[in-house]
Amino acid sequence: MRGVLSGFAVIAVVIGVGYVLGRRGSLGERGGEVLTRLAFSVAGPALLFTTLATADLSVLFSARLLVTALSTAAVSGFFVAVGVLRHWGVGRTTIGALCSGYVNSGNLGIPIAAYVLGDASLVAPVLLFQVVLVTPLALTVLDLSGAGDKGPVWRRLLTPLRNPIALGSLSGVVVSATNLPVPGPLMNPLTLIGAMSVPAALLAFGISLPGSTLPARGRDRRPVLLSVTLKSLAQPLIAWTLAHYAFTLPHAALLDVVVTSALPAAQNLFTYASTYRTAESLARESILLSTVVSVPVLVGVAAVLG
């Protein structure tokens, strides 16, 4: 329980600092936008490259990750189906689907994995799955839908090779898979720049809060409530069902996949929504509400399965 609370405390403090900066206008009218661009175009790709370049890609082929992938596909697919039926649009539906299944595996998942599961590396498969497959796929959909580049079709089809996040992830995977040595004079600056990614995203999120309505009260009420329900309740329940009945994972592995599936939506989803100027309120409200709801959910999971 201490790990859950300490992980949330770190996030709350940084977002709170961003809120104060936004309320006082300390960074100017476009301060949040600048931080968002910094996180998306520079710091984020650097963080993903340095993380994946030294990662063990073999963790991508495991029963634990398969459970996570299937539960993510289930909740995201359900949101997409509802979004299509309700005519929510490609951008709104894509961001909502991400908020339904894309977990905060980095700045919240790592401390919770360390304190609750006893091993911070257990969150690595989820992190790799999201940055290698889910993120490039979702951002490509946003680009091809017209939310991003509106150039010729042939150019838009090359989006994964030009998107900073996808390019950083892809480069890191190539380096790891080929065991290419990265010289210290190159890796060290990238590590330093990458360290800005999480705080920049959290500060930008906090800056966006002043003046916004309470979660699930505005025009995005239904998609917000749907995404939060899928993320906080449906995904961990599906993960437990698959791990227990379909894959018969041992107790430790079952606890691992359920805890990681119960993590709230990641803050970098707001960065993506802001960058593409689509469904920003949906992303902000879903992240905030799922973070609040996930506290009792994670405490309950740790108490029952721990």
C-alpha positions in Angstrom: 0.0 0.0 0.0 2.9 2.3 0.8 4.2 1.9 -2.8 0.8 2.8 -4.3 0.5 6.0 -2.2 4.1 7.1 -2.7 3.8 6.7 -6.5 0.6 8.8 -6.6 2.1 11.4 -4.2 5.0 12.1 -6.6 2.7 12.6 -9.6 0.3 14.8 -7.5 3.1 17.1 -6.4 4.5 17.7 -9.9 1.0 18.2 -11.4 0.3 20.6 -8.5 3.3 22.6 -9.3 2.1 22.8 -12.9 -1.3 23.9 -11.7 0.2 26.8 -9.7 2.3 27.8 -12.7 -0.8 27.8 -14.9 -2.9 29.7 -12.4 -0.2 32.4 -11.9 0.6 32.5 -15.6 4.3 32.1 -14.7 5.3 30.6 -18.1 3.1 32.8 -20.2 0.0 32.0 -22.3 1.8 29.3 -24.3 3.9 27.8 -21.5 1.9 24.5 -21.5 2.1 24.3 -25.2 5.9 24.7 -25.2 6.3 22.0 -22.6 4.0 19.7 -24.6 6.1 20.2 -27.7 9.3 19.7 -25.8 8.0 16.4 -24.3 6.6 15.1 -27.6 9.3 16.2 -30.1 12.5 16.1 -28.0 12.5 14.7 -24.5 10.0 11.9 -25.1 11.9 10.4 -28.1 15.2 10.6 -26.2 13.7 8.8 -23.2 12.2 6.1 -25.4 15.4 5.6 -27.3 17.6 5.3 -24.2 15.1 3.0 -22.5 14.7 0.7 -25.4 18.3 0.7 -26.5 19.3 -1.0 -23.3 16.2 -3.2 -22.8 15.9 -6.9 -23.0 13.5 -7.4 -25.9 12.9 -11.1 -25.0 10.3 -9.9 -22.4 8.1 -9.1 -25.3 7.5 -12.8 -25.7 5.9 -13.9 -22.5 2.5 -15.1 -21.2 2.3 -12.0 -18.9 2.6 -9.6 -21.8 0.1 -11.6 -23.9 -2.4 -11.2 -21.1 -1.7 -7.5 -21.0 -2.0 -7.2 -24.8 -5.3 -9.1 -24.9 -6.8 -7.0 -22.1 -5.6 -3.8 -23.7 -7.1 -4.9 -27.1 -10.4 -5.8 -25.5 -11.1 -2.5 -23.7 -9.7 -0.4 -26.5 -11.6 -2.3 -29.1 -14.8 -1.9 -27.1 -14.3 1.9 -26.9 -13.7 2.0 -30.6 -16.9 0.1 -31.3 -18.9 2.5 -29.2 -17.1 5.5 -30.7 -18.0 4.3 -34.2 -21.7 3.7 -33.3 -21.9 7.0 -31.5 -20.1 8.9 -34.3 -17.4 10.4 -32.0 -14.9 10.8 -34.8 -11.5 9.3 -35.5 -9.5 11.6 -33.3 -11.8 11.5 -30.3 -12.3 7.7 -30.6 -8.5 7.1 -30.9 -7.7 9.2 -27.8 -10.5 7.6 -25.9 -9.4 4.1 -26.8 -5.9 5.0 -25.6 -7.3 6.3 -22.3 -9.2 3.0 -21.9 -6.1 0.7 -22.1 -2.8 2.6 -22.1 -1.5 2.4 -18.6 0.9 4.7 -16.7 3.7 2.2 -16.8 6.5 4.8 -16.4 6.4 7.4 -13.6 3.7 5.6 -11.7 4.1 2.0 -12.8 7.8 1.8 -11.8 7.5 2.9 -8.2 4.3 0.8 -7.7 6.0 -2.3 -9.2 9.0 -1.7 -6.9 7.0 -1.4 -3.7 4.0 -3.5 -4.4 5.5 -6.3 -6.6 9.0 -6.1 -5.2 10.7 -5.7 -8.7 10.5 -2.5 -10.8 11.6 -4.5 -13.9 8.2 -6.3 -14.0 6.7 -3.3 -15.6 9.2 -3.4 -18.5 7.1 -5.7 -20.8 4.1 -3.4 -20.6 6.3 -0.3 -21.2 7.9 -2.0 -24.3 4.5 -3.2 -25.6 3.1 0.3 -25.4 6.0 2.3 -26.9 6.9 -0.2 -29.6 3.4 -1.2 -30.8 0.5 0.8 -29.3 2.0 4.4 -29.5 3.2 4.2 -33.2 -0.1 2.6 -34.2 -2.3 5.2 -32.5 -0.2 8.2 -33.7 -0.2 6.8 -37.2 -4.0 6.6 -37.1 -4.2 10.2 -35.9 -1.9 11.4 -38.7 -3.7 9.5 -41.4 -7.1 10.8 -40.1 -5.9 14.3 -40.9 -5.3 15.3 -37.3 -1.6 15.6 -38.1 0.1 16.0 -41.4 -2.3 16.9 -44.2 0.2 16.3 -47.0 -0.1 13.8 -49.9 -1.2 10.3 -49.1 2.2 8.8 -49.9 3.8 11.1 -47.4 1.3 10.4 -44.7 1.8 6.7 -45.2 5.5 7.3 -44.1 4.3 8.8 -40.8 5.9 6.1 -38.6 9.3 7.0 -40.0 8.8 10.8 -39.3 6.9 10.8 -36.0 9.3 11.7 -33.2 7.9 9.3 -30.7 7.7 6.4 -33.1 11.1 7.2 -34.5 12.7 7.2 -31.0 11.1 3.9 -30.1 12.0 2.3 -33.4 15.6 3.4 -33.2 15.9 2.1 -29.7 14.5 -1.3 -30.7 17.0 -1.6 -33.6 19.9 -0.8 -31.3 18.8 -3.3 -28.7 18.1 -6.0 -31.3 21.4 -5.6 -33.1 23.5 -5.0 -29.9 24.9 -1.9 -31.5 27.1 0.0 -29.0 26.1 3.6 -28.3 29.0 5.8 -27.4 28.8 7.6 -24.1 29.2 11.1 -25.6 25.9 10.3 -27.5 24.0 8.3 -24.9 24.7 10.6 -21.9 23.2 13.8 -23.5 20.2 11.7 -24.7 19.7 10.4 -21.2 19.9 13.9 -19.7 17.4 15.2 -22.3 15.1 12.2 -21.8 14.9 12.9 -18.1 12.9 16.0 -18.9 10.1 14.0 -20.6 8.0 12.9 -17.6 8.2 16.2 -15.5 7.5 18.2 -18.7 4.4 16.2 -19.5 3.2 16.4 -15.9 3.8 20.1 -15.6 2.0 20.7 -18.9 -1.0 18.6 -17.6 -1.1 20.7 -14.5 -0.9 24.0 -16.4 -4.0 22.9 -18.4 -6.1 22.4 -15.3 -6.9 26.0 -14.3 -10.3 27.0 -15.7 -11.2 23.5 -16.8 -14.5 21.9 -15.7 -14.7 19.0 -13.2 -14.2 15.6 -14.8 -17.2 14.0 -16.6 -19.3 17.2 -16.4 -18.7 18.6 -19.9 -19.5 17.6 -23.5 -17.2 14.6 -23.2 -19.0 13.2 -20.2 -20.0 9.9 -21.8 -16.7 9.0 -23.4 -14.9 10.0 -20.2 -17.0 7.8 -18.0 -16.7 5.0 -20.5 -12.9 5.2 -20.8 -12.5 5.4 -17.0 -14.8 2.5 -16.4 -12.9 0.4 -19.0 -9.5 1.5 -17.7 -10.0 1.2 -13.9 -12.4 -1.7 -13.7 -12.8 -3.7 -16.9 -9.1 -4.0 -17.8 -7.9 -5.4 -14.5 -10.9 -7.7 -14.4 -10.2 -9.0 -17.9 -6.5 -9.4 -17.1 -7.3 -11.4 -13.9 -9.8 -13.6 -15.8 -7.3 -14.4 -18.6 -4.3 -14.9 -16.3 -6.3 -17.2 -13.9 -8.4 -19.2 -16.3 -6.9 -19.1 -19.8 -3.1 -19.0 -18.9 -3.2 -20.4 -15.3 -0.4 -18.1 -14.3 1.2 -18.6 -10.9 0.1 -16.3 -8.1 3.1 -13.9 -8.4 2.6 -13.5 -12.2 -1.1 -13.1 -11.8 -0.6 -10.3 -9.2 1.9 -8.7 -11.6 -0.5 -8.5 -14.6 -3.5 -7.4 -12.6 -1.6 -4.6 -10.8 -0.1 -3.3 -14.0 -3.5 -3.5 -15.8 -5.1 -1.5 -12.9 -2.7 1.5 -13.3 -4.5 4.7 -14.5 -4.2 6.2 -18.0 -0.8 7.7 -18.7 -0.2 11.4 -18.6 1.6 11.4 -22.0 -1.8 10.7 -23.6 -2.6 14.3 -22.9 0.6 15.3 -24.7 -0.5 13.4 -27.8 -4.0 14.9 -27.7 -2.5 18.4 -27.3 0.0 17.9 -30.1 -2.7 16.8 -32.5 -5.2 19.3 -31.1 -7.9 16.7 -30.7 -10.0 15.5 -27.7 -7.8 17.4 -25.3 -10.6 17.7 -22.7 -11.3 14.0 -23.0 -7.7 13.1 -22.4 -7.3 15.5 -19.5 -10.5 14.4 -17.7 -10.0 10.7 -18.3 -6.4 10.8 -17.0 -7.4 12.8 -13.9 -10.5 10.7 -13.1 -8.8 7.3 -13.7 -5.9 8.4 -11.5 -8.2 9.1 -8.7 -10.3 5.9 -9.1 -7.2 3.7 -9.5 -6.1 4.5 -5.9 -8.7 2.4 -4.2 -8.6 -0.1 -7.0 -4.9 -0.7 -6.6 -5.1 -0.8 -2.8 -7.9 -3.4 -3.1 -6.0 -5.5 -5.6 -2.9 -5.4 -3.4 -5.0 -6.4 -0.4 -6.8 -9.3 -2.1 -4.1 -10.8 -4.3 -1.0 -9.6 -2.4 
